[in-house]
Amino acid sequence: MSRAYRITVKETLDRELKGADEICTHLELLEVLPPEQMAELLKGELKGRGFEENADGVMTRKDGALTVTVDPCNGEVSVKSEVQENITLEAKREATGYDDIGPSSTGVRERVREQLKQDLEKKAEKETERLQTEATKALEQHLEELQPELSQVVNKVTRDALKQKAAQLGTITEIAEDAETGSLTIKVEV
C-alpha cells in the first residue's frame, strides 16, 4: 500500500530591477565665432540654467531619474531616464508525492522548486518591462519641457556671439532686440 504525502515548497526572489531609455540629439549652433568661444558662451548659458561642468568639460544636470548632458564642444545633447526598484517576489506551491511510485520526495521538491524559480523569473521580467515603460514615459515628458529650453539656450548663445562678432568688426552704434519675435538688429560703424 502506498502512502501519499504533501510537499509544500516556498521560493523568494530578491532583485534590483532597472529600466532605462536615452535619446541623443545635436544643438544647431551657428558658427559665428571660433568653436572655442562658442563653447564658452554655451557653457556660461548652461551654468546659468543649473548645469554643472564635469572633469571632461561636459555639462550635466540631474533631475531625479533624468540626466541631461550637453557637450559644449560639439553641441551633442543626451537625455537619459533611469528607474530602478528593489523587489521581493514570493511564490508557494504544493505537490503530492507517493512513497512507492515515482521519484522520491527530494526529486518532487526540486522539480517544484525549479518551476517556482521559473515563474518568479517571468514575474521579474514583467516588472522590468514595467520599469522600462516608466523610464520611457518620463523621458518623453521631460523632452517636451526640455526642447523649448534648449531653443532658448541656442538663441541666447547666438545673440551673444553676434554681439561679440559685431564688436570685433567695428563700433556698435545701436542694438535693437525684440524678445517676442526673436529679431536682433545691430548697427556697426566700421
Secondary structure as the mmCIF struct_conf table of DSSP 4:
data_model
#
loop_
_struct_conf.conf_type_id
_struct_conf.id
_struct_conf.beg_label_comp_id
_struct_conf.beg_label_asym_id
_struct_conf.beg_label_seq_id
_struct_conf.end_label_comp_id
_struct_conf.end_label_asym_id
_struct_conf.end_label_seq_id
STRN STRN1 ALA A 4 HIS A 26
BEND BEND1 VAL A 32 LEU A 33
HELX_RH_AL_P HELX_RH_AL_P1 PRO A 35 LYS A 47
TURN_TY1_P TURN_TY1_P1 GLY A 48 GLY A 50
STRN STRN2 GLU A 52 GLU A 53
TURN_TY1_P TURN_TY1_P2 ALA A 55 ASP A 56
BEND BEND2 GLY A 57 GLY A 57
STRN STRN3 MET A 59 ASP A 63
TURN_TY1_P TURN_TY1_P3 GLY A 64 ALA A 65
STRN STRN4 LEU A 66 ASP A 71
TURN_TY1_P TURN_TY1_P4 PRO A 72 GLY A 75
STRN STRN5 GLU A 76 TYR A 98
BEND BEND3 ASP A 99 PRO A 103
HELX_RH_AL_P HELX_RH_AL_P2 SER A 105 LEU A 169
BEND BEND4 GLY A 170 GLY A 170
STRN STRN6 THR A 171 ASP A 178
TURN_TY1_P TURN_TY1_P5 ALA A 179 GLY A 182
STRN STRN7 SER A 183 GLU A 189
#
